[in-house]
Amino acid sequence: MTSCLLYRPTPQSFRPRYYRVEIAMNLLEEVSVMREWGISGGKGQSRIDLFGNLRQASEQADRLRNAALKRGYHRSDAA
């Protein structure tokens, strides 16, 4: 299982946002890319995409991470 946690700072009056991408194997021997996003401390949203092999899942996770970085998210030291 590989995980990447990103945060996006916001003005002081708002809580920071987070975006997490995780790659994991499921019980059916498929590779899943799970992503979660939302406001820190609040109820976020999630989505799981299934792939037939690790290469496809890894490429998709990289695309999602890079897109989040372009939107202003930064790597977290806690991950």
ABEGO torsion letter per residue (X at the ends): XBBBBBBBBBBAABBBBBBBBBBBBBAAGBBBBBBBBEBBGBBBBBBBBBBABAAAAAAAAAAAAAAAAAAGBBBBAAX
